[in-house]
Amino acid sequence: MAIRVGVIGVGYLGQHHARIYSELNEIELAGIADLDKKRADELAGKFQCKSYSNYEDMLGSVDALSIATPTTSHHDIALACIRAGKDILIEKPVTVTVAEADNLIAASAGSDCIIQVGHLERYNPAFILASSLTTAPVFVEAERLSPFLGRATDVDVTLDLMIHDIDILLNLIASPVKEIRAAGNRVITQKLDIAKTWIEFANGCVAIVTASRISPEKQRRMKIFQKDFSLLVDYQTGEVTRYPMSKETISPEVLRTEKREPLKEELKDFVHCIRHRKRPGVSLIEGREALDIVMEINNNMIIK
């Protein structure tokens, strides 16, 4: 039996949720909801499903939903979906505050709802390969840079972009965060547009993470250093380059991955978790942990 899925919010990212669901086997894209009814009607016509201006009118016609609205609305919409007993995928960041995330965790306790948070870099083939090669990192450097696109300006760049790399770090480094230092600035918007943070973990590993939404060009890279070799992970090209940590002159090895769309892999996993009633790899708990560190970064931020 097909799983009936709805998409709430069909802006920059939500439109791709709708597209991918319309392509997946055993899935019925049952509806699209957006406050911009003209936009909802347009995409509903394209993907042959119903359109709604109020997502609550769609809840009785679906089994699961993607929430791809502005972050400031995540908590209220997710709470309504949980109370309606629906499985949900909430785009990152899960909520604006840790208290809101805790409220969703409490509301979902004892329910059978599958709740996944959309940290799609977990499904990037380059990260999956690098993760399999990473054992004991001692130093990590991540850069996530983007030109100004005018989107996600309701939150700081730490919540918009940096949170991807924070989630990755928490997944790679099995140690509590010991110390955080950070600096950033508001350049174009009233929120942080550029930020850099230094994180030390209890096991001694150090990470330096840079995020900017005012860069001349897009870049998504991470360097992972460990005892025997280092890895350069390019999320955009899907390549991982391994550099031997040796005094000998040995050429780096470029490891290419199979081309896959991370968002499609993420939604396929969401559907798999629904079908098999399986806990997602990025559940509310992981989404809350990444958010907690980002909020700590913001609290320690020196604004220049």
Secondary structure, DSSP 8 states (H G I E B T S, - for coil): --EEEEEE--STTHHHHHHHHHHSTTEEEEEEE-SSHHHHHHHHHHHT-EEESSGGGGGGG-SEEEE-S-GGGHHHHHHHHHHTT-EEEEESSS-SSHHHHHHHHHHHTT----EEEE-GGGG-HHHHHHHHH-S--SEEEEEEE----S-STTS-HIIIIIHHHHHHHHHH--S-EEEEEEEEE-SSSSS--EEEEEEEETTS-EEEEEEESS-SS-EEEEEEE-SSEEEEEETTTTEEEEEE-SSS----EEEE-----HHHHHHHHHHHHHHHT---SSBHHHHHHHHHHHHHHHHTEEE-
